Amino acid sequence: MPKAKGKTRRQKFGYNVNRKRLNRNARRKAAPRIQCSHIRHAWDQTKSVRQNLAEMGLAMDPNRAVPLIKRKVKAMEVDREERPKELVRKPYVLNAIEAE
């Protein structure tokens, strides 16, 4: 049975929209499918890749995760400030990956 035809609004082109930024944001949001099921189920779409991996106890950048100690001797010994350890909010993901 046919439905009553309502008013349809004519589509207008948004000239004031930045197309480059729109496409870039769409590419960022449409992330590739994550193969690992443990990571995929714990993934939060509202957070960035770095935040998601940090919560799972994984590293996005291995160079940042394991920094090199500089061997250069300085003239004056200064106490180095240690970076605070990031809190692992989802340790079950890391445990499940290690168990496999």
MOPAC internal coordinates of N, CA, C and O (Angstrom, degrees):
PM7 1SCF
backbone

  N    0.0000 0     0.00 0     0.00 0    0    0    0
  C    1.4407 1     0.00 0     0.00 0    1    0    0
  C    1.5314 1   109.10 1     0.00 0    2    1    0
  O    1.2310 1   119.32 1   -49.92 1    3    2    1
  N    1.3172 1   118.90 1   130.08 1    3    2    1
  C    1.4635 1   120.55 1  -177.36 1    5    3    2
  C    1.5226 1   111.86 1   -71.42 1    6    5    3
  O    1.2310 1   121.92 1   -28.96 1    7    6    5
  N    1.3164 1   113.92 1   151.04 1    7    6    5
  C    1.4645 1   120.45 1   179.01 1    9    7    6
  C    1.5232 1   109.78 1   -95.42 1   10    9    7
  O    1.2310 1   121.33 1   -20.62 1   11   10    9
  N    1.3222 1   115.06 1   159.38 1   11   10    9
  C    1.4616 1   120.22 1   177.40 1   13   11   10
  C    1.5204 1   108.86 1   -69.59 1   14   13   11
  O    1.2310 1   121.22 1   -43.13 1   15   14   13
  N    1.2915 1   115.27 1   136.87 1   15   14   13
  C    1.4526 1   120.00 1  -176.71 1   17   15   14
  C    1.5222 1   109.50 1   -86.15 1   18   17   15
  O    1.2310 1   120.78 1   -59.58 1   19   18   17
  N    1.3244 1   116.11 1   120.42 1   19   18   17
  C    1.4596 1   120.04 1  -179.87 1   21   19   18
  C    1.5144 1   111.10 1   -90.35 1   22   21   19
  O    1.2310 1   121.33 1     1.69 1   23   22   21
  N    1.3004 1   115.05 1  -178.31 1   23   22   21
  C    1.4578 1   119.75 1   178.18 1   25   23   22
  C    1.5240 1   108.67 1   -76.20 1   26   25   23
  O    1.2310 1   120.51 1   -47.16 1   27   26   25
  N    1.2918 1   116.63 1   132.84 1   27   26   25
  C    1.4641 1   120.78 1   176.14 1   29   27   26
  C    1.5168 1   108.09 1  -110.78 1   30   29   27
  O    1.2310 1   121.24 1   -46.24 1   31   30   29
  N    1.3073 1   115.23 1   133.76 1   31   30   29
  C    1.4577 1   120.28 1  -177.62 1   33   31   30
  C    1.5235 1   109.37 1   -86.48 1   34   33   31
  O    1.2310 1   120.76 1   -42.98 1   35   34   33
  N    1.2997 1   116.15 1   137.02 1   35   34   33
  C    1.4581 1   121.15 1   179.49 1   37   35   34
  C    1.5223 1   109.67 1   -68.82 1   38   37   35
  O    1.2310 1   120.27 1   -45.93 1   39   38   37
  N    1.3251 1   117.09 1   134.07 1   39   38   37
  C    1.4587 1   120.73 1   179.32 1   41   39   38
  C    1.5232 1   109.70 1   -76.51 1   42   41   39
  O    1.2310 1   121.49 1   -47.27 1   43   42   41
  N    1.3289 1   114.76 1   132.73 1   43   42   41
  C    1.4574 1   120.38 1  -179.80 1   45   43   42
  C    1.5140 1   109.05 1  -116.72 1   46   45   43
  O    1.2310 1   120.27 1   -33.87 1   47   46   45
  N    1.2968 1   117.08 1   146.13 1   47   46   45
  C    1.4642 1   121.83 1   179.11 1   49   47   46
  C    1.5215 1   109.20 1   -81.10 1   50   49   47
  O    1.2310 1   120.76 1   -49.16 1   51   50   49
  N    1.3370 1   116.15 1   130.84 1   51   50   49
  C    1.4597 1   120.72 1   179.35 1   53   51   50
  C    1.5203 1   110.61 1   -85.26 1   54   53   51
  O    1.2310 1   120.50 1   -81.37 1   55   54   53
  N    1.3035 1   116.65 1    98.63 1   55   54   53
  C    1.4631 1   120.96 1  -177.50 1   57   55   54
  C    1.5254 1   112.17 1   -73.51 1   58   57   55
  O    1.2310 1   120.41 1   155.72 1   59   58   57
  N    1.3116 1   116.82 1   -24.28 1   59   58   57
  C    1.4601 1   119.37 1  -176.04 1   61   59   58
  C    1.5305 1   112.66 1   -89.36 1   62   61   59
  O    1.2310 1   119.57 1  -171.27 1   63   62   61
  N    1.3300 1   118.42 1     8.73 1   63   62   61
  C    1.4637 1   121.87 1  -179.76 1   65   63   62
  C    1.5207 1   109.08 1   -94.72 1   66   65   63
  O    1.2310 1   120.91 1   -46.64 1   67   66   65
  N    1.3167 1   115.87 1   133.36 1   67   66   65
  C    1.4583 1   121.17 1   178.56 1   69   67   66
  C    1.5298 1   108.50 1   -79.29 1   70   69   67
  O    1.2310 1   120.13 1   -74.20 1   71   70   69
  N    1.3261 1   117.36 1   105.80 1   71   70   69
  C    1.4706 1   122.28 1  -175.04 1   73   71   70
  C    1.5288 1   111.93 1   -66.18 1   74   73   71
  O    1.2310 1   120.56 1   142.28 1   75   74   73
  N    1.3229 1   116.53 1   -37.72 1   75   74   73
  C    1.4633 1   120.14 1  -178.68 1   77   75   74
  C    1.5307 1   110.24 1   -62.66 1   78   77   75
  O    1.2310 1   120.67 1   133.61 1   79   78   77
  N    1.3237 1   116.32 1   -46.39 1   79   78   77
  C    1.4650 1   120.51 1   179.30 1   81   79   78
  C    1.5285 1   110.76 1   -66.51 1   82   81   79
  O    1.2310 1   120.42 1   141.86 1   83   82   81
  N    1.3278 1   116.80 1   -38.14 1   83   82   81
  C    1.4578 1   121.45 1   179.80 1   85   83   82
  C    1.5296 1   110.64 1   -62.03 1   86   85   83
  O    1.2310 1   120.43 1   134.63 1   87   86   85
  N    1.3452 1   116.77 1   -45.37 1   87   86   85
  C    1.4658 1   120.66 1   179.04 1   89   87   86
  C    1.5187 1   111.58 1   -67.09 1   90   89   87
  O    1.2310 1   120.27 1   141.31 1   91   90   89
  N    1.3313 1   117.09 1   -38.69 1   91   90   89
  C    1.4624 1   120.74 1   179.92 1   93   91   90
  C    1.5286 1   110.95 1   -64.23 1   94   93   91
  O    1.2310 1   121.01 1   135.91 1   95   94   93
  N    1.3368 1   115.67 1   -44.09 1   95   94   93
  C    1.4601 1   119.58 1   178.78 1   97   95   94
  C    1.5247 1   111.45 1   -66.44 1   98   97   95
  O    1.2310 1   120.27 1   143.53 1   99   98   97
  N    1.3229 1   117.09 1   -36.47 1   99   98   97
  C    1.4628 1   120.34 1   178.37 1  101   99   98
  C    1.5235 1   110.23 1   -65.90 1  102  101   99
  O    1.2310 1   120.25 1   140.97 1  103  102  101
  N    1.3342 1   117.13 1   -39.03 1  103  102  101
  C    1.4673 1   120.86 1   178.02 1  105  103  102
  C    1.5178 1   110.99 1   -65.43 1  106  105  103
  O    1.2310 1   120.72 1   141.95 1  107  106  105
  N    1.3424 1   116.24 1   -38.05 1  107  106  105
  C    1.4630 1   120.37 1   178.99 1  109  107  106
  C    1.5190 1   111.29 1   -66.83 1  110  109  107
  O    1.2310 1   120.94 1   138.09 1  111  110  109
  N    1.3289 1   115.81 1   -41.91 1  111  110  109
  C    1.4617 1   120.09 1  -177.97 1  113  111  110
  C    1.5276 1   111.07 1   -69.54 1  114  113  111
  O    1.2310 1   120.42 1   140.72 1  115  114  113
  N    1.3283 1   116.81 1   -39.28 1  115  114  113
  C    1.4603 1   120.70 1  -178.68 1  117  115  114
  C    1.5168 1   109.20 1   -83.80 1  118  117  115
  O    1.2310 1   121.07 1  -106.00 1  119  118  117
  N    1.3147 1   115.55 1    74.00 1  119  118  117
  C    1.4611 1   121.25 1  -178.90 1  121  119  118
  C    1.5299 1   109.32 1   -73.95 1  122  121  119
  O    1.2310 1   120.15 1   -23.79 1  123  122  121
  N    1.3268 1   117.32 1   156.21 1  123  122  121
  C    1.4625 1   119.43 1   178.82 1  125  123  122
  C    1.5268 1   110.99 1   -67.61 1  126  125  123
  O    1.2310 1   120.93 1   -20.53 1  127  126  125
  N    1.3136 1   115.82 1   159.47 1  127  126  125
  C    1.4677 1   120.81 1  -179.49 1  129  127  126
  C    1.5183 1   109.13 1   -68.30 1  130  129  127
  O    1.2310 1   120.80 1   -49.30 1  131  130  129
  N    1.3199 1   116.08 1   130.70 1  131  130  129
  C    1.4587 1   121.73 1  -178.83 1  133  131  130
  C    1.5195 1   108.01 1   -83.57 1  134  133  131
  O    1.2310 1   120.66 1   -54.67 1  135  134  133
  N    1.3336 1   116.34 1   125.33 1  135  134  133
  C    1.4608 1   121.17 1  -175.96 1  137  135  134
  C    1.5178 1   112.32 1   -70.44 1  138  137  135
  O    1.2310 1   120.24 1   138.52 1  139  138  137
  N    1.3302 1   117.14 1   -41.48 1  139  138  137
  C    1.4648 1   121.56 1  -176.48 1  141  139  138
  C    1.5331 1   109.06 1   -73.10 1  142  141  139
  O    1.2310 1   120.69 1   -59.02 1  143  142  141
  N    1.3293 1   116.28 1   120.98 1  143  142  141
  C    1.4654 1   119.94 1  -175.88 1  145  143  142
  C    1.5244 1   112.12 1   -68.31 1  146  145  143
  O    1.2310 1   119.97 1   147.34 1  147  146  145
  N    1.3465 1   117.67 1   -32.66 1  147  146  145
  C    1.4610 1   120.66 1  -179.38 1  149  147  146
  C    1.5305 1   110.49 1   -64.71 1  150  149  147
  O    1.2310 1   120.88 1   135.67 1  151  150  149
  N    1.3178 1   115.92 1   -44.33 1  151  150  149
  C    1.4662 1   120.23 1   179.34 1  153  151  150
  C    1.5264 1   109.83 1   -68.68 1  154  153  151
  O    1.2310 1   120.50 1   139.80 1  155  154  153
  N    1.3361 1   116.65 1   -40.20 1  155  154  153
  C    1.4617 1   120.61 1  -177.46 1  157  155  154
  C    1.5297 1   111.56 1   -62.14 1  158  157  155
  O    1.2310 1   119.99 1   140.00 1  159  158  157
  N    1.3305 1   117.62 1   -40.00 1  159  158  157
  C    1.4665 1   120.23 1  -178.13 1  161  159  158
  C    1.5257 1   111.99 1   -74.00 1  162  161  159
  O    1.2310 1   120.21 1   152.17 1  163  162  161
  N    1.3288 1   117.21 1   -27.83 1  163  162  161
  C    1.4669 1   120.25 1  -179.40 1  165  163  162
  C    1.5249 1   112.03 1   -90.61 1  166  165  163
  O    1.2310 1   119.78 1   178.14 1  167  166  165
  N    1.3227 1   118.02 1    -1.86 1  167  166  165
  C    1.4606 1   122.59 1  -175.60 1  169  167  166
  C    1.5195 1   110.91 1   -71.27 1  170  169  167
  O    1.2310 1   120.49 1   -41.42 1  171  170  169
  N    1.3266 1   116.67 1   138.58 1  171  170  169
  C    1.4585 1   122.94 1   177.62 1  173  171  170
  C    1.5271 1   107.94 1  -113.53 1  174  173  171
  O    1.2310 1   120.35 1   -63.50 1  175  174  173
  N    1.3257 1   116.94 1   116.50 1  175  174  173
  C    1.4659 1   121.35 1  -175.07 1  177  175  174
  C    1.5226 1   112.79 1   -65.79 1  178  177  175
  O    1.2310 1   120.27 1   155.46 1  179  178  177
  N    1.3328 1   117.09 1   -24.54 1  179  178  177
  C    1.4573 1   119.30 1  -176.29 1  181  179  178
  C    1.5224 1   112.24 1   -78.86 1  182  181  179
  O    1.2310 1   119.84 1   165.79 1  183  182  181
  N    1.3382 1   117.90 1   -14.21 1  183  182  181
  C    1.4585 1   121.40 1  -176.68 1  185  183  182
  C    1.5192 1   110.65 1  -103.13 1  186  185  183
  O    1.2310 1   121.00 1   -17.32 1  187  186  185
  N    1.3193 1   115.69 1   162.68 1  187  186  185
  C    1.4566 1   120.80 1   179.54 1  189  187  186
  C    1.5260 1   109.72 1   -78.45 1  190  189  187
  O    1.2310 1   120.89 1    -9.34 1  191  190  189
  N    1.3252 1   115.91 1   170.66 1  191  190  189
  C    1.4627 1   121.33 1   179.90 1  193  191  190
  C    1.5195 1   109.86 1   -62.79 1  194  193  191
  O    1.2310 1   120.65 1   135.96 1  195  194  193
  N    1.3266 1   116.37 1   -44.04 1  195  194  193
  C    1.4649 1   120.85 1  -179.05 1  197  195  194
  C    1.5319 1   111.30 1   -61.86 1  198  197  195
  O    1.2310 1   120.29 1   137.16 1  199  198  197
  N    1.3267 1   117.06 1   -42.84 1  199  198  197
  C    1.4668 1   120.37 1   179.63 1  201  199  198
  C    1.5234 1   111.35 1   -66.64 1  202  201  199
  O    1.2310 1   120.15 1   137.86 1  203  202  201
  N    1.3348 1   117.32 1   -42.14 1  203  202  201
  C    1.4582 1   120.73 1   179.48 1  205  203  202
  C    1.5216 1   111.14 1   -61.58 1  206  205  203
  O    1.2310 1   120.27 1   132.14 1  207  206  205
  N    1.3230 1   117.09 1   -47.86 1  207  206  205
  C    1.4608 1   120.15 1  -178.03 1  209  207  206
  C    1.5198 1   111.50 1   -67.76 1  210  209  207
  O    1.2310 1   119.93 1   144.43 1  211  210  209
  N    1.3258 1   117.74 1   -35.57 1  211  210  209
  C    1.4640 1   120.55 1   178.97 1  213  211  210
  C    1.5239 1   110.89 1   -65.93 1  214  213  211
  O    1.2310 1   120.34 1   143.15 1  215  214  213
  N    1.3217 1   116.95 1   -36.85 1  215  214  213
  C    1.4592 1   119.94 1   178.35 1  217  215  214
  C    1.5188 1   111.83 1   -67.44 1  218  217  215
  O    1.2310 1   120.55 1   151.66 1  219  218  217
  N    1.3343 1   116.56 1   -28.34 1  219  218  217
  C    1.4623 1   120.39 1   179.68 1  221  219  218
  C    1.5211 1   112.31 1   -87.03 1  222  221  219
  O    1.2310 1   120.43 1   174.45 1  223  222  221
  N    1.3291 1   116.78 1    -5.55 1  223  222  221
  C    1.4580 1   119.78 1  -179.05 1  225  223  222
  C    1.5133 1   112.84 1    85.52 1  226  225  223
  O    1.2310 1   120.25 1  -162.86 1  227  226  225
  N    1.3229 1   117.13 1    17.14 1  227  226  225
  C    1.4623 1   122.35 1   179.36 1  229  227  226
  C    1.5229 1   109.07 1  -106.79 1  230  229  227
  O    1.2310 1   121.07 1   -19.82 1  231  230  229
  N    1.3186 1   115.56 1   160.18 1  231  230  229
  C    1.4619 1   120.25 1  -177.58 1  233  231  230
  C    1.5194 1   110.06 1  -107.49 1  234  233  231
  O    1.2310 1   121.10 1   -43.75 1  235  234  233
  N    1.3130 1   115.50 1   136.25 1  235  234  233
  C    1.4650 1   120.13 1   175.32 1  237  235  234
  C    1.5232 1   109.47 1   -81.59 1  238  237  235
  O    1.2310 1   120.91 1   136.17 1  239  238  237
  N    1.3138 1   115.86 1   -43.83 1  239  238  237
  C    1.4558 1   121.73 1  -178.14 1  241  239  238
  C    1.5253 1   108.69 1  -118.21 1  242  241  239
  O    1.2310 1   119.27 1   -67.62 1  243  242  241
  N    1.3368 1   118.99 1   112.38 1  243  242  241
  C    1.4680 1   120.23 1  -178.53 1  245  243  242
  C    1.5218 1   113.01 1   -65.06 1  246  245  243
  O    1.2310 1   120.03 1   153.19 1  247  246  245
  N    1.3163 1   117.54 1   -26.81 1  247  246  245
  C    1.4654 1   119.88 1   179.12 1  249  247  246
  C    1.5245 1   111.50 1   -69.15 1  250  249  247
  O    1.2310 1   120.43 1   148.43 1  251  250  249
  N    1.3153 1   116.78 1   -31.57 1  251  250  249
  C    1.4610 1   120.26 1   177.23 1  253  251  250
  C    1.5267 1   111.17 1   -80.48 1  254  253  251
  O    1.2310 1   120.66 1   147.00 1  255  254  253
  N    1.3413 1   116.35 1   -33.00 1  255  254  253
  C    1.4627 1   120.39 1  -176.13 1  257  255  254
  C    1.5221 1   111.48 1   -69.81 1  258  257  255
  O    1.2310 1   120.48 1   141.57 1  259  258  257
  N    1.3316 1   116.69 1   -38.43 1  259  258  257
  C    1.4617 1   121.47 1   179.98 1  261  259  258
  C    1.5213 1   107.70 1  -122.31 1  262  261  259
  O    1.2310 1   120.31 1   -94.50 1  263  262  261
  N    1.3213 1   117.01 1    85.50 1  263  262  261
  C    1.4671 1   118.61 1  -177.47 1  265  263  262
  C    1.5212 1   111.59 1   -73.51 1  266  265  263
  O    1.2310 1   120.71 1   -32.45 1  267  266  265
  N    1.3113 1   116.25 1   147.55 1  267  266  265
  C    1.4590 1   121.67 1   176.96 1  269  267  266
  C    1.5220 1   109.37 1   -79.57 1  270  269  267
  O    1.2310 1   121.20 1   -39.61 1  271  270  269
  N    1.3214 1   115.31 1   140.39 1  271  270  269
  C    1.4602 1   120.26 1   176.92 1  273  271  270
  C    1.5193 1   107.24 1   -86.84 1  274  273  271
  O    1.2310 1   120.61 1   -53.40 1  275  274  273
  N    1.3116 1   116.44 1   126.60 1  275  274  273
  C    1.4569 1   120.34 1  -179.15 1  277  275  274
  C    1.5190 1   109.09 1   -76.76 1  278  277  275
  O    1.2310 1   120.62 1   -51.67 1  279  278  277
  N    1.3242 1   116.42 1   128.33 1  279  278  277
  C    1.4581 1   122.51 1  -175.43 1  281  279  278
  C    1.5268 1   112.68 1   -86.13 1  282  281  279
  O    1.2310 1   120.57 1   173.30 1  283  282  281
  N    1.3074 1   116.52 1    -6.70 1  283  282  281
  C    1.4494 1   120.75 1  -176.33 1  285  283  282
  C    1.5315 1   110.18 1   -66.68 1  286  285  283
  O    1.2310 1   120.46 1   -51.24 1  287  286  285
  N    1.3315 1   116.73 1   128.76 1  287  286  285
  C    1.4577 1   121.11 1   179.71 1  289  287  286
  C    1.5222 1   108.07 1   -83.52 1  290  289  287
  O    1.2310 1   121.48 1   -50.41 1  291  290  289
  N    1.3041 1   114.78 1   129.59 1  291  290  289
  C    1.4540 1   119.29 1  -179.96 1  293  291  290
  C    1.5215 1   109.26 1   -96.11 1  294  293  291
  O    1.2310 1   120.72 1   -20.67 1  295  294  293
  N    1.3134 1   116.23 1   159.33 1  295  294  293
  C    1.4585 1   121.31 1  -177.91 1  297  295  294
  C    1.5256 1   111.15 1   -65.60 1  298  297  295
  O    1.2310 1   120.47 1   144.52 1  299  298  297
  N    1.3031 1   116.71 1   -35.48 1  299  298  297
  C    1.4528 1   119.65 1  -177.18 1  301  299  298
  C    1.5302 1   108.96 1  -129.57 1  302  301  299
  O    1.2310 1   121.30 1   -50.54 1  303  302  301
  N    1.3142 1   115.11 1   129.46 1  303  302  301
  C    1.4594 1   119.15 1   179.49 1  305  303  302
  C    1.5288 1   109.17 1   -74.65 1  306  305  303
  O    1.2310 1   120.99 1   -53.81 1  307  306  305
  N    1.2946 1   115.71 1   126.19 1  307  306  305
  C    1.4550 1   121.37 1   179.88 1  309  307  306
  C    1.5251 1   107.24 1  -124.24 1  310  309  307
  O    1.2310 1   120.98 1   -41.48 1  311  310  309
  N    1.3157 1   115.73 1   138.52 1  311  310  309
  C    1.4591 1   118.98 1   178.42 1  313  311  310
  C    1.5239 1   108.95 1   -64.82 1  314  313  311
  O    1.2310 1   121.53 1   -54.83 1  315  314  313
  N    1.3284 1   114.68 1   125.17 1  315  314  313
  C    1.4509 1   119.52 1   178.18 1  317  315  314
  C    1.5176 1   109.39 1   -81.92 1  318  317  315
  O    1.2310 1   121.44 1   -39.44 1  319  318  317
  N    1.2966 1   114.86 1   140.56 1  319  318  317
  C    1.4576 1   119.16 1   177.41 1  321  319  318
  C    1.5184 1   108.19 1   -84.55 1  322  321  319
  O    1.2310 1   121.11 1   -56.69 1  323  322  321
  N    1.3021 1   115.48 1   123.31 1  323  322  321
  C    1.4541 1   120.62 1   177.91 1  325  323  322
  C    1.5235 1   109.13 1   -80.91 1  326  325  323
  O    1.2310 1   121.46 1   -41.81 1  327  326  325
  N    1.3268 1   114.82 1   138.19 1  327  326  325
  C    1.4532 1   118.84 1   175.67 1  329  327  326
  C    1.5257 1   108.81 1   -71.96 1  330  329  327
  O    1.2310 1   120.20 1   -41.84 1  331  330  329
  N    1.3152 1   117.23 1   138.16 1  331  330  329
  C    1.4702 1   117.94 1   178.79 1  333  331  330
  C    1.5259 1   110.25 1   -66.44 1  334  333  331
  O    1.2310 1   121.11 1   -38.77 1  335  334  333
  N    1.3215 1   115.49 1   141.23 1  335  334  333
  C    1.4591 1   120.24 1   178.61 1  337  335  334
  C    1.5212 1   109.14 1   -66.64 1  338  337  335
  O    1.2310 1   121.29 1   -43.44 1  339  338  337
  N    1.3246 1   115.13 1   136.56 1  339  338  337
  C    1.4553 1   119.11 1   178.88 1  341  339  338
  C    1.5217 1   108.93 1   -77.08 1  342  341  339
  O    1.2310 1   120.99 1   -42.43 1  343  342  341
  N    1.3022 1   115.71 1   137.57 1  343  342  341
  C    1.4454 1   121.90 1  -177.74 1  345  343  342
  C    1.5241 1   109.49 1   -75.60 1  346  345  343
  O    1.2310 1   120.51 1   -51.81 1  347  346  345
  N    1.3317 1   116.63 1   128.19 1  347  346  345
  C    1.4587 1   121.45 1   178.25 1  349  347  346
  C    1.5241 1   107.15 1   -90.84 1  350  349  347
  O    1.2310 1   121.00 1   -74.19 1  351  350  349
  N    1.3323 1   115.68 1   105.81 1  351  350  349
  C    1.4591 1   120.53 1  -176.49 1  353  351  350
  C    1.5256 1   112.23 1   -84.09 1  354  353  351
  O    1.2310 1   120.33 1   157.19 1  355  354  353
  N    1.3319 1   116.98 1   -22.81 1  355  354  353
  C    1.4654 1   120.56 1  -177.80 1  357  355  354
  C    1.5322 1   109.75 1  -124.99 1  358  357  355
  O    1.2310 1   119.90 1  -110.57 1  359  358  357
  N    1.3453 1   117.79 1    69.43 1  359  358  357
  C    1.4683 1   119.10 1  -178.13 1  361  359  358
  C    1.5195 1   113.11 1   -70.55 1  362  361  359
  O    1.2310 1   119.88 1   161.83 1  363  362  361
  N    1.3220 1   117.84 1   -18.17 1  363  362  361
  C    1.4619 1   120.26 1  -178.84 1  365  363  362
  C    1.5226 1   111.82 1   -64.71 1  366  365  363
  O    1.2310 1   120.12 1   152.85 1  367  366  365
  N    1.3224 1   117.37 1   -27.15 1  367  366  365
  C    1.4688 1   120.94 1   178.01 1  369  367  366
  C    1.5213 1   109.53 1   -67.43 1  370  369  367
  O    1.2310 1   120.79 1   132.66 1  371  370  369
  N    1.3244 1   116.09 1   -47.34 1  371  370  369
  C    1.4599 1   121.21 1  -179.63 1  373  371  370
  C    1.5227 1   110.63 1   -63.90 1  374  373  371
  O    1.2310 1   120.10 1   138.90 1  375  374  373
  N    1.3292 1   117.42 1   -41.10 1  375  374  373
  C    1.4620 1   121.24 1   179.26 1  377  375  374
  C    1.5241 1   111.31 1   -64.90 1  378  377  375
  O    1.2310 1   120.03 1   140.82 1  379  378  377
  N    1.3284 1   117.56 1   -39.18 1  379  378  377
  C    1.4650 1   120.95 1   179.75 1  381  379  378
  C    1.5228 1   111.27 1   -68.48 1  382  381  379
  O    1.2310 1   120.24 1   143.24 1  383  382  381
  N    1.3278 1   117.16 1   -36.76 1  383  382  381
  C    1.4677 1   120.45 1   179.16 1  385  383  382
  C    1.5226 1   110.03 1   -69.27 1  386  385  383
  O    1.2310 1   120.21 1   139.44 1  387  386  385
  N    1.3376 1   117.21 1   -40.56 1  387  386  385
  C    1.4626 1   120.43 1   178.84 1  389  387  386
  C    1.5228 1   111.37 1   -66.73 1  390  389  387
  O    1.2310 1   120.09 1   147.60 1  391  390  389
  N    1.3337 1   117.44 1   -32.40 1  391  390  389
  C    1.4622 1   121.00 1  -179.46 1  393  391  390
  C    1.5258 1   111.64 1   -68.93 1  394  393  391
  O    1.2310 1   120.11 1   151.96 1  395  394  393
  N    1.3270 1   117.39 1   -28.04 1  395  394  393
  C    1.4723 1   120.45 1  -179.77 1  397  395  394
  C    1.4624 1   111.06 1   -71.89 1  398  397  395
  O    1.2310 1   120.10 1   180.00 1  399  398  397

